[in-house]
Amino acid sequence: MAPGDASAPRCNAAIVSAMSPLLGAALVVLLEGLATAAVFPVMHAYCAALGGGELWVGVLFALVAGPKVLLNPLWGRLSDRLGRRPMLIAATLGTLSGSIGWAVARNLTWLAVARLVVGVFSAQAALAQAAAVDVTPPYRRAHALALLGTAFGISFTLGPLMGGLLGSWVSPASVGWACAASQLVSLLVVLFALPETRAESAVAGAAPAAVPAPVRFRDLVRAPAVALLLLATLAMTLSLSELTSTLGLFTEHAYGFDTARTSYVFALLGLVAVAVQAGAVRRLSARFGDWLVAGAGMLALVGGYALFAAQPALSAFLAATVVLGVGAALSVPCVTAMLSRSVSDADQGAILGVNQSVIGAGRTVGYVLGTWLYEMRGAGLAFGGAAGLAAAALALLLPLRPSARSPRAGGAQAEVG
């Protein structure tokens, strides 16, 4: 190609225009999710190799989740003002550097700093959700968010396998290089294949100088429907985070699983999520509404945790794992879709950032709480507590039950902002 050939810009533009924004957002979730899930089955082994105990496992998980509490709403609001792509580029560069830090860590302090860097920049979920909502009408948002959930489910299936096998065959440190490679591909997707979904006019008009961001955030969460949905998300996240941080410990102690076999259990959870979110969520949401589907998912979570708490035989444990996968796959996208419909289009990035902040808070507490309960009181109390939190999430949804006159797909209909 001759210097100055104009075909290169045209080629890049063609690549961007050929990919739908929803597909691009799903690819970002998939690739970043691979990096997130790959560390699950090796965290306890890497931590032990560097001299940390069981509680350190929860702390390292929490260092990723904790920064999201404060920073994800800011990432979301910045994306409302500056666009989704610039924020995705910055976030992915940050998480990539954190994965490299994992790979070269020499002690627990180094590893903790690397996980904290990942936590500071882990905004891809909220930003991808905002991009998907930008191009999706309200009545199809549960389907769009389920597509992102399917992408995360695939990553939750393949990521633990990748991490577990690398951790067993090479070393836990090598998982960091695999995560960095996945995030590099994600960065290339954003740079060359993901169009900006926030219209220029919307970006220019999304930053009213007279309304400071903190006041705006308070306004967003004042609506009763929004507050209840965020509280339900918090309770649900606490329960799921207890599962994530203790599953490796539980399978090792109760069934003698090594790192590789533990990765198969995480992969089973992801495979179930893929199967449910790829086909069932859209049909069930269209027929029964997001509220009912989310409630059914939370009931499944309660049942699955109750089986785990009983420390059943291996076959029953695997059945309970499937039940938990179904419960998470049904409840998470439907609650998020209800939340998205509860605010104006101009505030999608902000509310989804707030939602990720709540998720970050839930994970920060849930990871440490789960490992502490497991270390002090065993699986019965750890998973019994998770069941109680899932039941609390279901109770918080009860006041939002749609009336007979509401559209079936509608959950919370309050408009804010």
N, C-alpha and C positions, 0 to 999 in steps of 0.2 A: 504494500500500500504506500503510495507516494505521500511525502510530508504534506500536511495541510489538507489531506483528502477529507472531504466533508461526509464521506460515507460512514465513518466511525460514529459521530454523534447520531446520525440517522439510525445506525444499527442499534446503539444503546437505547434510543427512543423506541425503536420497534420492540426490543425485548421488554421494556417497561409496559408498553401498551398491550403486549400480548398476554400479560399475566393479570388476572383480575385481582383487585385489592384484597378481596376475601381470601383468595388462594395464597397471596403473598403473606398476609397476616398469619395464616395457618402454618406456612412454612417456617416463619420466624418462631412461632410457638413450639413447633416440632423440634427445631434445631436447638433452641435454648432449653427446651424441656429435656432433651437428651443429656445436656450438661448437668441439669439439675438432678435428674433421676439417677445418673451414673454413680453418684457418690453414696447413694443410700445404702447399698449392701456392703460397702467397704469402709464406711465412716468409723464403725466401732473397731475394725481391725487396724486402720491407719492410726487412730487415736491411741490404741493400746501399744502399737509399735513405737510411738513417740513418748510413751510414758503416762498417758492419761487414763483415768478410770471411767466408769459408766456415766457418771454425771457430766464428764467432759463431752461425751457424745451429744447430750442435749444442749450444752453450751455452744458447741460448734454449729449445730443446726440453728440455734437461736441467733447467732451472730449474722447469719444470712437473712433471717426473717425480721430481726429487730429494726434495722434502718428503714425498712419499708413503711413502718408506722408513721414516721415524719416525712419521708421523702417521696413516697408514691403519689400523694395528692399534689405535690409540687411538680413532679414529672408530668402528671396529667394536665394540670393547669398550663404549664409551659407548652405542652403539645396543643392545647386549645389555641394558644396565642401564636406559636411559631410553626406549627405543623407536626405531624406524626413522624415523618422520616428523619428530620434532624435529631429528634429525641431518641429514636430507635438506634441511630448510628452512635450517638454518645453512650447510650446504655450498653450496647453490645461491645464497644471498645473497652468499657469498664469491666464487664463480666469476663471478657476474654483475658484481661490482665490478671484478674483474680484466679482464674483457672491455671494460668502459668505459675502463679504464686503457690498454688496447691502442689504442682508438680515438682517444684524446687525447694519445698519446705524442709528445713532441717530440725525443727523442734516445734513444740506446741504453740509457742508464741508466734512463730512465723506462720504456721498454719492458721492460727486464729486471725491474724491480720489479713491473710489471703481471703478467708471466708467473709470477713467484714467488708472488704472491697467488693466482693460479689454482692453482698447485701445492699450496699450503697447504690449500685448500678442496676439492680434487678427490678427493672420497671417494664420489661418487655410484655408481660402479661396484660397489664393495664393499657399500655400503648397499643398493643395488637387488638385488644377488645374495642378500644375507641375507634381504631381504623375500621374494624368490621361493622361497628354501629353506624359510622359515617355513611356507609354505602348500603345500608339495609333498612327497609321500612320497619316501623315499630312492631307490626304484627308478625314479622319473620325473625325477630331478634333472637328468640330462643333457638331457632334453627341455626342461625349464624354462630351464636356462641357455642352451640353444641358441636359445630364443625371445628371450632378452635379446641373444644374439649376433646374431640376425637383425635386431633393432632397431638394434644398433650397425652392422651391415652396411649397413642402409638409410641411416643417418647418414653412414657412410663413403662411400656412393655420392653422396648429395645434398650433403653438407657441402663436399667439395672443389670440386664444380661451383659451389655458391654462392660460396665463397671465391675461386675462380679467376676467375669471371666478374665479380664485384664488384671484385676486384683489378685486372682488365684494363680494365673500363669506367669505374670510379670511382677508387678508390685502395686500396692495401693497408690503410690506416687504417680505411676504411669497413667492412671485414670485422668489426672489433670491435663496431660497432653491431648488425650482423646476429647476431653471437654473443650479445650481451646480450639481444636480442629473443627468441631461442630459449630462453635461460635464464630469462627472465621467464615465458614460457609454462610451462616446467618447474616453476617455483615455484608457479604457479597450480594445476597438476595436483596437486602434493603437498598444497597447502593445501585444495583443494576436492574432489579426486577420488581420493585414495589413502588407503584405510583403514590404520590401524595393524595390522601383522601380528604384532607381538610381544605375546602375551597379557599382560594386566596382572599376572597371577600370576607369569608367567615373568619379566617385567621386575623385579618386586619381589624375586624370588628369585635373580636373576642376578648379584648383587653380594656374594658372601661376603666379609665384612670380614676374615676370618682368612687369606685368600689374596690377597696383593698381586698386581696385574695383571702386573708383570714376571715373577714366578715362574710365574704361570699361562701366560704366553706360552711360557716355556721348556718347561713341561710339554707344551704342545700340540705343539711341534716335535720332541720327543724320540723319538716313535714312528718307527721306520725308514721305514715307508710314507710318512708325512707329510714327513719330511726329503727322501726321494728325489723326491717329487712337487714339492716346493718348488724343489729344485735343477733339476728338469726344466723347471719354469716359468721359472726364471731364465735358463737357457740358451736356451729358446725365445724369451723376451722380448728378450734381447740380439740375437738374429738378426733378429727382426721390427723392432726399433728401428733397426738398421743400415739396413734397407730404407727405413723412413719418412724418415730424415734425409738419405739420399743419392739417393732416387729423383728428386727435382726436379733435382738437379745432373746426374745421369746422363742423364735424358731431354734436358736442354738441351745437354749436351756431345756425346752420341752421336747424337742424332737431330734436334737443332735445335729442340726444342719450346719454345714460349713458355709463359707461366703458364697460359693457358686450356687448351692441349693437354695440359699436365702434369696439370691437374685431371681430364681425361678418363681418364688412366691410373689415378689414385687412385679415380675413380668405378668403373672396371672391376673393380678389386680388391674394392670394396664390393659391387658387383652380384653378383659370383661368391659372396661370402660370404653374401649374402641367399639366393641360390638354393640353396646347399648347406645352410645352417643351417635354412632354413624347412621343408625336406622330408627331406633325406637323413640328417641327423644322428640324428633320432629313430628312423628305420627301421633304419639301420645299427647304432646302439647297441643297439637291442632284439634284433637278430639276431646280431651278432658280439661285443658287449660293448664297453665304453668303452676298455679297454686296446688292443684290436686296432685300433679306429677311430683312436685317438690316434696309434698307431704308424704307420698308413698315412698320416695327415696329415703326420707329421714326415718320412717318406720323400719325400712330395711337395714339402715345403719344400726338402729337400736337392737334388732334381732341378731345381726352379725357380731356386734360387740358382746352381747350376752353369751353367745356361744364361745367366743374367745375366752371370756372370763372364766368359763367352766373348765378350761384347759382340756378340750375333748381329745378323742382319738384322732389320728392323722387324717382319716377320711372326712370326719366331721369338721376338722380344722380347715381343710381345703374347701369344703362346701361353704363354710362361714366366710372364707376369703372371697368366694364368688358373690355371696350376698352383699358383702361390704362394697365390692366393686360396683355392683348394680346400684346400691344406694347412693354412692357418691356420684355416679354418672347421671342419675336422674335428678338429684337435688341441686347440685352446684349450678349448672347452666340455667335452670329455670328460676332460681332465686336471683341470679345475676340479671336475667332478662326482665324480671319484675322490677328490679331496682333501676335498670336503664330506662324503662318506660315511665318511671316516676319523676323524671326531671326533663327539662327542655333539651332540645337538640344542641343548643349552644353550650351546655354544661356536661356533655357526655364524658369528655376527657377528665373533667374534675371529679365527677361522681364515681367513675370507674377507678380513678386514682385513690379516692377516699376508700372505696371498697377494697382495693389492694392494701391500703394502709391498715384497715381492720383485719384483713387476712394476715398481714405481717405481724400485727399484735397477737392474733390468735396463735400463729405459729411460734412466735417467740416464747410465749408462756406455755403453750402446749408441748413443745419439744422438751423443755426443762421439766415441766410438771409430769409428763409421761415417764421420763427416765427416773425422776425422783420417786414417784409412786411405785414404779417397778422395782427399783433398788431397795426401797424401804418396806414395801408391803406385797410385792409380787404381782403376778398377772391378774389376779382376781380383782384387786382394787383398781389397777391401772385401766383395765378394759371395762370394768363396771362404771368407773367415772366417765369414760368415753361414751358409754351407753346413755348415762344420765345427761350429758351435754347434748347429744343428738335429740333426746326427748325434749330438752329445753328449747332447742331450735324449732322443733315442731310446734311447741306451745306458743312460741312467738309468732308463728304464721297464722294461728287460728283467728285473730281479729281481722286479718286481711282476706278472709274468705269472700270471694266475689258474690254479689247478689245475683238473683235469677235474671235480672235485666242486663248484667254486665256481659261483655263478649267473653266467649269461653277461653280464648287465649289470654285474656286480660288478667293480670294479678292486681297489683296496686296501681291505681289510676291517677293518683294525685299528681297535679302538675306543680312544679316548684320553679322559682326563678322566672 
